[in-house]
Amino acid sequence: MASRDSKASSRKSSKARASAGLVKGGAAGKAAGLKSGKAAELKARQAGEHGAGEHGAGEHGDLAKHGGGEHEGRADAATPALSLPAAHALRRASDAAALAAHRSRARLVMITGLSGSGKITALKVFEDMGYYCVDNLPAELIPSFAQLIEDTRDNKSAAIVVDIREGSRLEQLPAIIGDLKKRMDVTLIYLDTADKVLVRRFSETRRPHPLGGAESVTSSITSERRRLEEIRNIADLEIDTSSFNVHELRTHLVELFKTGGDKRQPLLVSALSFGFKNGVPESADLVFDVRFLPNPHFIPEFRPYTGKHPQVAKYIRSFPQTQEFIAKVMDLLLFLLPFYVAEGKSYLTVAFGCTGGQHRSVFLAEEVKKRLAKAGYHVKVEHRDSPR
């Protein structure tokens, strides 16, 4: 019995050892198998990359000949194909961006100001420059008109006249302009003119003032100024046309809005001569009294001429105080003018006055005109009292 039990125990022990060996061997086999599989996968991947490098990378590979490379091929392979809805969404986003860029180039010039100040003349100037132009467009139609200009692929520059003829709808204009400036290039030009000049223009044309009625032209002008004050305060550009004729206004607007070419400053300077005995010009922004210079009037041979005559000019220029005065005036003007430009001023009258407005003031106006033009400014000269 003892021998039989011993044999049974020995068989159980052998089975246990065998089972343990199987378990241990199985685990080791699995681990070895995993390691072997990973090594094989890594080796295969390296071999694949090596093969791709041989066939796809470098300037000697076939893909390089066809415009592709190793990295480009990998990017294409790694990028998943877009679904149809995603592709449509991307296309819509691209189209929206293109449309926004297309619309951003639209330009609208709005011309307003007093009746008789030259608004229609200004509109014709823009029409000649290639703008699409509309006169007296109702305020409530301006946003729709602006939308058409934004959407068109032909002429994206437009100019319109909006003025007192709008009646009560004119009150909408500041808000409309504010909204338009958020999405397109908008310039508001306000044309102003002295009352007495407006009265004369209405008298010459024999046309009634738009406010008309039982009021006089003078009263209508006063009323119109009051009603346009809010719009004038938001204007980007204010131009006083009191001293302009049709041709000068045209030249000034072309100077301001042309593209390329001449790089002169967008400011028109008027060098004006006058005689104090006839009063100081109302349009003068800066006034210089040149009566301290020697007067050619008291030299008999100079009396029949003006300051434009070479001999008269030579005489006035010969005095040291003349040279010093011109230098100081030019220093002042060249200091001031850039600030006027930055402020948005488009027209400046610099007046020189002597006793009769024949000699000294004429010479100074001509001299300053030449020097400012040389400095790059657009300058015109006007002699109010010369010749007599």
C-alpha positions as CSV (number, residue, x, y, z in Angstrom):
1,M,0.0,0.0,0.0
2,A,2.8,2.4,0.9
3,S,4.6,1.6,-2.3
4,R,1.3,2.2,-4.3
5,D,0.7,5.5,-2.5
6,S,4.3,6.6,-3.2
7,K,4.0,5.9,-6.9
8,A,0.7,7.8,-7.1
9,S,2.3,10.7,-5.3
10,S,5.2,10.6,-7.7
11,R,2.9,10.6,-10.7
12,K,0.9,13.7,-9.4
13,S,4.2,15.5,-8.7
14,S,5.4,14.8,-12.3
15,K,2.0,16.0,-13.7
16,A,2.2,19.2,-11.7
17,R,5.7,19.9,-12.9
18,A,4.8,19.2,-16.4
19,S,1.7,21.5,-16.1
20,A,3.8,24.2,-14.7
21,G,6.4,23.7,-17.4
22,L,3.6,24.0,-20.1
23,V,2.2,27.2,-18.5
24,K,5.7,28.7,-18.3
25,G,6.6,27.6,-21.7
26,G,3.3,28.9,-23.2
27,A,3.8,32.4,-21.6
28,A,7.4,32.6,-22.8
29,G,6.3,31.4,-26.2
30,K,3.6,34.1,-26.3
31,A,6.0,36.8,-25.3
32,A,8.6,35.6,-27.7
33,G,5.9,35.5,-30.4
34,L,4.9,39.1,-29.7
35,K,8.4,40.4,-29.7
36,S,9.1,38.5,-32.9
37,G,5.9,39.9,-34.5
38,K,6.7,43.5,-33.6
39,A,10.3,43.1,-34.8
40,A,9.0,41.8,-38.1
41,E,6.5,44.6,-38.4
42,L,9.2,47.2,-37.7
43,K,11.5,45.6,-40.1
44,A,8.9,45.5,-42.8
45,R,8.0,49.2,-42.2
46,Q,11.7,50.2,-42.5
47,A,12.0,48.1,-45.6
48,G,8.9,49.8,-47.0
49,E,10.2,53.3,-46.2
50,H,13.6,52.4,-47.7
51,G,11.8,51.2,-50.9
52,A,9.7,54.4,-51.0
53,G,12.9,56.4,-50.6
54,E,14.5,54.6,-53.5
55,H,11.5,55.0,-55.8
56,G,9.8,58.2,-54.6
57,A,12.3,60.6,-53.0
58,G,15.0,62.7,-54.6
59,E,15.4,64.3,-57.9
60,H,16.3,60.9,-59.6
61,G,13.1,59.1,-58.7
62,D,10.1,58.6,-61.0
63,L,7.9,60.6,-58.7
64,A,10.2,63.5,-58.8
65,K,9.9,63.4,-62.6
66,H,6.2,63.7,-62.3
67,G,6.2,66.5,-59.7
68,G,5.8,64.3,-56.6
69,G,8.2,63.5,-53.7
70,E,8.4,61.3,-50.7
71,H,6.8,63.8,-48.3
72,E,4.1,64.9,-50.7
73,G,3.1,61.2,-51.3
74,R,2.9,60.6,-47.5
75,A,0.8,63.7,-47.0
76,D,-1.6,62.6,-49.7
77,A,-1.8,59.2,-48.2
78,A,-2.3,60.5,-44.7
79,T,-5.0,63.0,-45.7
80,P,-8.4,61.5,-45.6
81,A,-10.8,62.2,-48.5
82,L,-13.4,64.9,-47.7
83,S,-17.0,63.9,-47.6
84,L,-19.3,65.5,-50.1
85,P,-21.0,67.9,-47.6
86,A,-17.6,68.9,-46.2
87,A,-16.3,69.6,-49.7
88,H,-19.4,71.8,-50.4
89,A,-18.9,73.7,-47.2
90,L,-15.3,74.4,-48.1
91,R,-16.3,75.5,-51.5
92,R,-18.9,77.9,-50.1
93,A,-16.4,79.3,-47.6
94,S,-13.9,79.9,-50.5
95,D,-16.6,81.6,-52.6
96,A,-17.6,83.8,-49.7
97,A,-14.0,84.9,-49.1
98,A,-13.6,85.6,-52.8
99,L,-16.8,87.6,-52.9
100,A,-15.8,89.6,-49.8
101,A,-12.5,90.5,-51.5
102,H,-14.3,91.4,-54.7
103,R,-16.7,93.7,-52.8
104,S,-14.0,95.4,-50.9
105,R,-12.8,97.2,-54.0
106,A,-16.1,99.1,-54.4
107,R,-15.9,102.9,-54.1
108,L,-18.7,105.4,-53.6
109,V,-18.3,109.2,-53.7
110,M,-21.3,111.1,-52.2
111,I,-21.5,114.8,-53.2
112,T,-23.6,117.1,-51.1
113,G,-23.6,120.8,-50.2
114,L,-25.3,124.1,-50.9
115,S,-27.5,124.6,-54.0
116,G,-25.4,126.5,-56.5
117,S,-22.1,125.4,-55.1
118,G,-21.3,123.2,-58.2
119,K,-22.5,119.7,-57.3
120,I,-23.6,118.9,-60.8
121,T,-20.4,120.2,-62.3
122,A,-18.5,117.9,-59.8
123,L,-20.7,114.9,-60.7
124,K,-19.8,115.4,-64.4
125,V,-16.1,115.4,-63.5
126,F,-16.5,112.0,-61.8
127,E,-18.5,110.7,-64.8
128,D,-15.6,111.7,-67.1
129,M,-13.2,109.8,-64.7
130,G,-15.2,106.7,-65.4
131,Y,-17.5,106.7,-62.3
132,Y,-21.1,105.5,-62.6
133,C,-23.1,108.7,-61.7
134,V,-26.6,109.4,-60.4
135,D,-28.1,112.7,-59.4
136,N,-30.7,113.2,-56.7
137,L,-30.9,109.5,-55.6
138,P,-33.5,109.1,-52.9
139,A,-31.8,108.4,-49.5
140,E,-33.7,105.1,-49.0
141,L,-32.4,103.7,-52.3
142,I,-28.7,104.5,-51.5
143,P,-28.0,101.1,-49.7
144,S,-29.5,99.1,-52.6
145,F,-27.5,101.2,-55.1
146,A,-24.4,100.5,-53.0
147,Q,-25.1,96.8,-53.1
148,L,-25.4,96.9,-56.9
149,I,-22.0,98.6,-57.1
150,E,-20.5,96.0,-54.7
151,D,-21.9,93.1,-56.7
152,T,-21.0,94.3,-60.2
153,R,-17.8,93.0,-61.8
154,D,-17.5,95.9,-64.3
155,N,-17.5,99.4,-62.9
156,K,-17.0,99.4,-59.1
157,S,-16.7,103.2,-58.7
158,A,-19.8,105.3,-58.4
159,A,-20.7,108.9,-57.5
160,I,-24.1,110.3,-56.4
161,V,-25.5,113.7,-55.5
162,V,-27.6,113.9,-52.4
163,D,-28.8,117.4,-51.2
164,I,-31.6,119.5,-49.9
165,R,-34.0,118.1,-52.5
166,E,-34.3,115.0,-50.3
167,G,-36.6,116.9,-48.0
168,S,-37.2,115.2,-44.6
169,R,-35.4,112.0,-45.9
170,L,-32.1,113.9,-45.6
171,E,-32.2,113.1,-41.8
172,Q,-31.5,109.5,-42.7
173,L,-28.2,110.2,-44.5
174,P,-25.7,110.2,-41.5
175,A,-26.9,106.8,-40.4
176,I,-26.8,105.5,-44.0
177,I,-23.3,106.8,-44.5
178,G,-22.1,105.2,-41.2
179,D,-23.4,101.8,-42.3
180,L,-21.9,102.0,-45.8
181,K,-18.5,102.9,-44.4
182,K,-18.4,99.6,-42.6
183,R,-18.3,97.6,-45.8
184,M,-17.0,99.8,-48.6
185,D,-14.9,102.8,-49.5
186,V,-17.1,105.9,-49.0
187,T,-16.1,109.5,-49.4
188,L,-18.5,112.3,-48.5
189,I,-17.7,115.7,-50.3
190,Y,-19.3,118.8,-49.0
191,L,-19.3,121.8,-51.4
192,D,-19.6,125.2,-49.8
193,T,-19.8,128.7,-51.3
194,A,-20.0,132.2,-49.8
195,D,-23.6,133.6,-49.6
196,K,-23.0,136.6,-51.9
197,V,-21.5,134.3,-54.6
198,L,-24.5,132.0,-54.4
199,V,-26.9,135.0,-54.7
200,R,-25.0,136.1,-57.8
201,R,-25.0,132.7,-59.4
202,F,-28.8,132.3,-58.9
203,S,-29.2,135.7,-60.4
204,E,-27.1,134.9,-63.4
205,T,-28.8,131.5,-64.1
206,R,-32.3,132.9,-63.2
207,R,-33.1,129.6,-61.6
208,P,-35.1,129.4,-58.4
209,H,-33.6,128.0,-55.2
210,P,-34.8,124.5,-54.4
211,L,-36.4,125.7,-51.2
212,G,-38.1,128.4,-53.2
213,G,-41.5,129.4,-52.0
214,A,-42.2,132.9,-50.8
215,E,-38.7,133.2,-49.3
216,S,-35.9,135.3,-50.9
217,V,-32.8,133.5,-52.2
218,T,-30.8,134.8,-49.2
219,S,-33.3,133.4,-46.8
220,S,-33.4,130.1,-48.6
221,I,-29.6,129.8,-48.5
222,T,-29.6,130.5,-44.7
223,S,-32.3,127.9,-44.2
224,E,-30.4,125.4,-46.3
225,R,-27.1,125.9,-44.4
226,R,-28.9,125.2,-41.2
227,R,-30.5,122.0,-42.4
228,L,-27.2,120.7,-43.9
229,E,-25.1,121.4,-40.9
230,E,-25.2,117.9,-39.5
231,I,-24.1,116.4,-42.8
232,R,-21.3,119.0,-43.2
233,N,-19.9,118.0,-39.8
234,I,-19.4,114.4,-41.0
235,A,-17.9,115.3,-44.4
236,D,-14.6,113.7,-45.3
237,L,-13.8,116.6,-47.7
238,E,-15.0,120.2,-47.7
239,I,-14.4,122.4,-50.7
240,D,-15.2,126.1,-50.9
241,T,-16.0,126.8,-54.5
242,S,-16.4,130.6,-54.1
243,S,-13.2,131.3,-56.0
244,F,-13.5,128.5,-58.5
245,N,-14.8,128.7,-62.1
246,V,-16.0,125.5,-63.7
247,H,-12.5,124.6,-65.1
248,E,-10.7,125.2,-61.8
249,L,-13.2,123.0,-59.9
250,R,-12.7,120.3,-62.5
251,T,-8.9,120.5,-62.2
252,H,-9.1,120.4,-58.4
253,L,-11.3,117.3,-58.2
254,V,-9.2,115.4,-60.8
255,E,-6.1,116.3,-58.7
256,L,-7.8,114.9,-55.6
257,F,-9.2,111.7,-57.0
258,K,-6.9,110.6,-59.9
259,T,-4.8,107.5,-59.4
260,G,-1.1,107.3,-60.0
261,G,0.9,109.8,-62.0
262,D,1.5,113.2,-60.4
263,K,2.3,113.0,-56.7
264,R,1.5,116.5,-55.7
265,Q,-0.3,117.2,-52.5
266,P,-4.2,117.0,-52.5
267,L,-4.5,120.7,-51.5
268,L,-5.1,123.6,-53.8
269,V,-3.3,126.8,-52.6
270,S,-4.5,130.1,-54.0
271,A,-1.9,132.9,-53.9
272,L,-3.9,136.1,-53.9
273,S,-2.8,139.7,-54.3
274,F,-5.0,142.6,-53.2
275,G,-5.0,146.3,-52.2
276,F,-6.0,147.3,-48.7
277,K,-7.7,150.4,-50.0
278,N,-10.3,148.0,-51.6
279,G,-10.7,145.9,-48.5
280,V,-9.4,142.5,-47.3
281,P,-10.7,139.5,-49.3
282,E,-13.3,137.5,-47.4
283,S,-12.0,134.2,-48.8
284,A,-8.5,134.8,-47.4
285,D,-7.3,132.2,-44.8
286,L,-3.9,133.8,-44.3
287,V,-3.2,137.5,-44.8
288,F,0.3,139.1,-45.1
289,D,0.6,142.9,-45.1
290,V,3.6,143.8,-47.4
291,R,3.2,147.5,-47.1
292,F,6.5,147.7,-45.1
293,L,8.4,147.1,-48.4
294,P,9.5,150.0,-50.5
295,N,6.7,151.1,-52.9
296,P,7.5,151.1,-56.6
297,H,4.5,153.4,-57.2
298,F,6.7,156.4,-56.3
299,I,9.2,155.6,-59.1
300,P,7.6,157.2,-62.2
301,E,8.9,154.6,-64.7
302,F,7.4,151.7,-62.6
303,R,4.0,153.3,-62.1
304,P,2.4,152.1,-65.3
305,Y,3.4,148.4,-64.7
306,T,2.6,145.7,-62.1
307,G,4.7,143.5,-60.0
308,K,4.9,141.0,-62.8
309,H,7.1,143.3,-64.9
310,P,10.7,142.1,-64.8
311,Q,12.1,145.5,-63.8
312,V,9.5,146.1,-61.1
313,A,10.2,142.5,-59.7
314,K,13.9,143.1,-59.8
315,Y,13.5,146.4,-57.8
316,I,11.4,144.8,-55.1
317,R,13.6,141.7,-54.9
318,S,16.7,143.9,-54.4
319,F,15.9,144.8,-50.8
320,P,17.3,142.5,-48.0
321,Q,14.0,142.7,-46.1
322,T,12.2,141.3,-49.2
323,Q,14.5,138.2,-49.3
324,E,14.2,137.6,-45.6
325,F,10.4,138.0,-45.7
326,I,10.0,135.5,-48.6
327,A,12.2,133.0,-46.7
328,K,10.2,133.3,-43.5
329,V,6.8,133.1,-45.3
330,M,8.0,130.0,-47.1
331,D,9.2,128.4,-43.9
332,L,5.8,129.1,-42.3
333,L,3.8,127.8,-45.2
334,L,5.9,124.6,-45.6
335,F,5.4,124.0,-41.9
336,L,1.6,124.6,-42.0
337,L,0.5,123.0,-45.2
338,P,1.2,119.3,-44.2
339,F,-1.0,119.9,-41.2
340,Y,-3.8,121.4,-43.3
341,V,-3.5,118.3,-45.6
342,A,-3.7,116.0,-42.6
343,E,-6.8,117.9,-41.4
344,G,-8.5,117.3,-44.7
345,K,-8.4,120.9,-45.9
346,S,-8.6,120.9,-49.7
347,Y,-8.3,124.6,-50.4
348,L,-6.2,127.4,-48.9
349,T,-6.1,131.1,-49.8
350,V,-2.9,132.9,-48.9
351,A,-3.3,136.7,-49.5
352,F,-0.7,139.4,-49.8
353,G,-1.8,143.0,-49.5
354,C,-0.2,146.3,-50.4
355,T,-1.7,149.7,-50.7
356,G,-3.2,149.5,-54.2
357,G,-2.7,145.9,-55.1
358,Q,-0.5,146.6,-58.1
359,H,3.1,146.1,-57.4
360,R,4.4,144.6,-54.1
361,S,1.5,142.2,-53.4
362,V,1.5,141.0,-57.1
363,F,5.2,140.3,-57.0
364,L,4.9,138.4,-53.6
365,A,2.0,136.3,-54.8
366,E,3.8,135.3,-58.0
367,E,7.0,134.5,-56.1
368,V,5.3,132.3,-53.5
369,K,3.3,130.5,-56.2
370,K,6.6,129.5,-57.9
371,R,8.2,128.3,-54.8
372,L,5.2,126.3,-53.5
373,A,4.8,124.7,-57.0
374,K,8.5,123.7,-56.8
375,A,7.8,122.1,-53.4
376,G,5.2,119.9,-54.9
377,Y,1.9,121.8,-54.2
378,H,-0.9,122.6,-56.6
379,V,-1.0,126.4,-56.7
380,K,-2.9,129.0,-58.6
381,V,-2.4,132.7,-58.5
382,E,-5.1,135.4,-58.6
383,H,-4.7,139.2,-58.7
384,R,-7.9,140.8,-57.4
385,D,-7.1,144.4,-58.0
386,S,-4.5,144.2,-60.8
387,P,-4.5,145.4,-63.5
388,R,-6.6,148.5,-62.5
